[in-house]
């Protein structure tokens, strides 16, 4: 059910490229629908948000204000969930917060000999929007991973939108919002929620950046409002690449591959190893364990369509393949992962050692689980505090500094034909 590739084959790199290809672009119908929704919300505000929410999520709200979920309701949800879930949420939140505290950037400056001061001022965003999937496909871990970096960064107000189709509310999601200190929550989803956050309505405040996962309509809307507001990324299907030396329990590796394949049919799970016999063992484990999985149909389609077991010459070539794939999640299930990790140039998150399951990163290790997908780890990084901070350059010229810099600026400006630039600098030259 899962493809086998061999790096010794003449067409290996061509086949690997084909395996990695994923077209996540919206079709014309989705684009047209989203444009219509964005325009309606931008021009009609609350009325359009209410209309689409009642239609798409089978709600009967009389106003958008009625769709706001009070903070007291979040506290009630936290108090009502089982104690084990409360403890798990709090432990995960503490670890995620502690990790992200290390990412905070501070302002800095330095003074040159003539008194000129140069530096950088770091400030948080004023308001951020968090999109959270709702209903049955709800992920409280997404609340933790998106909300806590914003809070650590010092964002003044965090506004969460979450669909509640048919009035179905996920208590864990609300509890997670309580743990994270989310400021306002609205039971609104889809492209209309993205539009409301981007443009603002009478009830839902406009934000500076929108983060969080969603379906194709949400992803398309985020792409279309980018520029009006910032966004985190347009994420593709989840993916995992495991590099193994053949000495890890094959059942463990098979389940690690399943852990991403169960997300959806387009998810990608790949194992790379120089040990062909071990690949056979993992294939056998896949066949053995698959019937025991609750999401068997999804896993089977994912691994059959986009999964692969790849044999390479040695671990050096495994590193080369890993850097080419630039995976979202990379497990280094080898004897000395800390020696291999510095050779990895492109990966969203690196899980080192046989005992480090990717799943712990999804929930409670501490680093963010919002990661670059579809090979974008070549130029992108995990979501973090830095996504909620802005940097402003600082320049202070003393009279002496203005004289020195002004001459250089004047020369370059006149060379570009920008006389006003030149004269502006020249006015400040010492006589």
N, C-alpha and C positions, 0 to 999 in steps of 0.2 A: 504493500500500500504506500510505501514511502520510497522516493527516488534514491538511487545510489549513483554517486559521482566519484570519479577517480582522477586525481590531478595529473596522472601520467597519460591520460587520454589526450589526443591532439586537440579535441574540441572542448576541453574542460572549461576554459575561461569563457567561451561562448555560451556553454550550457549554464554556467554559474550566473552570468549576466542575465540570461533569460529567466532563471529561477528567481532572481532578485527583483525583476521588473514588476512594478505595481502601478496601475493607473487609477489614482483615486480622485480624478477630476469629476466634477459634477456634470451631469448631462444637461442638455438645453432646457428640459422641462424643470429640473430642480433649480437651475439658475433663474429662469423666468419667475418661478414661484417665489423664490427668496427676494428677488428684486421688487416684486409687487408688495411683499410683506414689509420690507424695509421702507419703501416709499410711503406705504399707508401709515406706519408707525411714526415716521418722521413728520408727516403732514397732519395726521389726526390724533397722534398721541395716545392717551389712555383709551379712547374709544376703539381704536384699532387693536390695541393690546387685548382689551376685554373681548372684542369680537373673535379674534383668532384663538384666544385661550378657551373660550366657551365652545368653539367649534372643534378645534383639534384635540383638546383634552377632556371633552365631554363634561364641562363644568357649567354651573348655573349661577355664576357670580353676577351681582348687580353693579359692582364697581371694582376698579383695580385696587382701591383701598381695602376692599374686602378680601383681596388675595394676599395681603401682607400677613405673614405669620409672626405673631408677637414674640418677643424674646422670652416671655414667661412660658410660652408653649414649648420653646426649645428646652427650657429648664425642666418642664414637666416630662418631656420625652426622655431626657437624661435620667431622671429619677425613676422612670417606669421600666427602663430596660433591665435585663438581668444583671446582677452584680458582676458577673464575669465579663460581660460586655463593657460595663462602665470602667472596670479596672483595665481592660485591654485598651480602650480608647484613651484613657488617661496616661497609661504607660507609653503608648505609641506617641501621643502628643508631646510628652516630656522629652522623649528621645529625638523626635523631629525638631522640636524647638531648640534643644541643646545643640544639635548639629548645625542648624541654620544660624545660630548666634555667631558661629565662627566665620560666617560669610559676610557679616556686616562690614561695609566700607566706611571709612572716616574721611572727613575733609582734611586737606593738607596744603601747605604752602611753603615757599622758601624765598629768602630775600637776597638779591644780588648785591654786589659791592656798591653800586650807585644808588641803592635804595629801592630799586624796582622790585615789586613783589609779584610772584607768579604762583598759582596754585589751583586747587580744585575744590569746589564746594559740593558736598553730597547731601541730597535732600530726598525724603520719601515722596512717593506719589500721594496726592491728596485723597483720592478715592479710587478703589479698584472693584471690579465686578467679577464674581465667581459663578461660573455656570456648572451646575451639578446635575447629572442625569437623575431622573426620578422614577417613581413607580417600582416595578419589579427589578429593573436594571439599575439599581441604585448602589453607589459605592461610597460609603462613609470615609474610606481611606483617601478618596479624591478630595474630600473636604479638608482633611488634615494637611495633605501635601500642597494644596493650593492656598489655603487660608493662613497657615502658620508662617510661611516665609513673608507674606504681606504684613502680618502683625509684627514679626521681628524687625522688619524694615522700618516700621513706624507709620504705615499707612493710616491716615486719619479715620477713614470709614471704609468698611468692607461690606459690599452689598451682594447677597447671594440670591440667585434665581434657581428654582428647582421645579420641574413640572410635577403635577400631582394628577395624573390621568384618572378620570372618574372619581376624583377626590381621594385617591389612594396615596397616603402619606407614608414614607419610610421613616420609622421612628429612630433608627440608627443614624440616618443622615441628619435629622434634626438634633439628635444628641451630640453628634460630632460638631455641628455648628455651635452648639452651646459650649463645648469644651474649648473650641478655638476662639470664642469671643466674637463671632460674626455679629456685625452691628444690625443689619436689616436683612430679612428674608422674604422673598415673594414667591408665591406658588404659580410661577409663570415659566414656560419653557419654550423650546423651539426658536425659530428665527425671530419671532416677535420679542422674545426675551433679550436676545442679542441686540436687536434694534433699540429696545427701550433703554438698555444700558449705554449704548453708543450715542443716542441722540437725546435721551432724557425725556420724560413726560411730566405731567403735573404731579404724578405720584411717585414714579420711579426716578431716582436721581441719575443724572449723567455721570459716567465714570471716566477715568483716564486710561484704564487698561482692562481688558477682558481676558480672563484665563479660565481653563477648565475644559474637559472633554465633552463631546456631544455627537449626535448623529450627523448624517451628511448635510442636513438642512442647517444645523448649527455651525458645522465646519465651513460651509459655503458662506453663511452670513458673516462669520468672523473674518473670512477673507475679503468680503466686500466692504466691511466697515473699517478695515485696517487703513490707517491714515487719518481717519476721523478720531479713532482711538488706537491705542496700542493693543496687540494681542500677544499671547505667549507663543503659539505655533499652530500650524495646521497639521495635526497628527495623523499618521497612517495607522495601519493595523499593528498590533503588538508583535514583537519578534524576540527570539532568543537564539544565541549562538553558543554552543558548548564546545570548548576545546578540551579534549580528554586524552590522557596518555595510555588509556586502556586499563587502569588499575582501580577505577572506581566501580562500585556495585552497579551493574548495568540496569537494575531496576530503578536505582536512584536517578540515573541519567534519563531513562525513559519517562519517568514522572516529571522531571524537570522540563522535558520537551512538551509533555502534556500541559504543564502549567501555563504555557503561553497559547498552545493550540486551542485550549478550551475557551479562550476569549471570544473568538469568532472564526468563521470559515476562512477569512483572509489572513489570519495570523500566520506567522512563519516560525518554524522550529527547525534548526539545523545543528547537526553534530559533526564535528571535524576531529579525526583521529588518524594517527599513522598505523594503527593496529586494525587490520582488516577483520581478524577473528573477533575482536571486541565489537566492531560494528555489527557483526552477525549476532552477537550476544544481545546487543541493545535491540536489534530488530526482533529477536525472539521475545524479549521483555515487552516490547510494544504490543506484539500479538497477544501475549499472555495477560497483560494488564488492561488493555483496551476494553474488554467486556465488563470490567468492574467499574468503569467510569460513568458517572451520572450524565455527563455531557458527551457521551460517546460519539453521537452523530456529528457534532461540531468538530471534535478532535479528529475524527476519521477524515472528514472533508478537508480540514485545514492541512493535516499532515500529508494526505494524498495529493493535494493540489499544490502546496507550496513548501512542504518539508523536504529534507534531504539528509542522507548520511554520506559524508564525504571522506574518502581516504586520501591522505597526503603522504609525501615521502617521509617527513619527520616533523618535529614540533616547530622547527624554524619555518617550514613552509606553512604550518598551521597558523603561525603568527602573521605571515604574509596574507593568507586567505582572510583572516579575521580583520586585518586592516583594510582590505579591499571591500569586505562586506560592510564595515562600519556599523555594527549592530546596535540596537537599542539596549539590549541586555547581553552581556558577555560573561559566561562562566569559565574560569580557568581551573578546571578540575584536574590539576597536575601536581606533581611532587613538590615543586618549588614555585608556586604562583607569584610570589613577591619578586622573584628574579625575572619572570616573564612579563609582569605587568608594565614595567617601564618601556617595554618594546611595543606596547599597544598605543598607537597614535589616535585611533578613531573608535570610540565606543561611548555610549551614553552612560552606562554604569558597568563597573568591572567587579565581579564576584569572585573572590580568590579562595581556592581550596576546595577540597572534597565535601566539607561540611557546610559550605555556604550556599544554601539554596536561594535562587532568585526570589522566591516567595517572601523571604524575610525582608527583602528590600521593598517589596510592594506595600508592606504594612508597618513595620516597626523598627527596622535597623536604625533609621535616622535620615540618611540621604534621601533626596526627593525621588519619587517614582514617576514624575512627569519628565519624560526623556525624549530626545530626538529619535525619530523613526525614519524608515525608508532611506537609509544611508546618509541622512542629514547630520549624523554625528561627525561627519567630515568637517563641518563648519558650525555646528550648534552645540549647546551645552544643556545640562539638566536645568529645570526651573529652579530658581533660587532667590535669595534675598535681593541679589543684584537686579533681578527683573522688576523689582518694586522700588528701586532707588534711581534717581537721576543725578547726573554729574554736570555741574556748571563750571566753566573755566573762570579763573580769577586773574585779572591783570590790573596792577596798580603801577603807574609810571611816576617816578620822581621827576623833578625838573631836569636833572642831569640825565636820567634814563630816557626821557622824552627826546632830548637833543640827539642822543646817540641812535636810538631806534627810529626817530623821525627821518633822519637822513636816508637810512636804508629803505624805509617805507616809501619815501618820496621818489627815490630812484626807481624802485620796482613799479610803483604806481604810474609814473610817467612812461615807463617802458610798456605798460599795458594800455596807455592812452586814457587813463582815468585821472584827469587833472584835479577834480575835486578831492579825490583821495589824497593826492600829493599835497595840495595846498592845506588840507586839514591837518596833515602831519607837520607841514612847514610852519604853520602859525605858532606851533609850540616849540620851535627851535630857539635855543638861546642866542641872543645877539652876540 
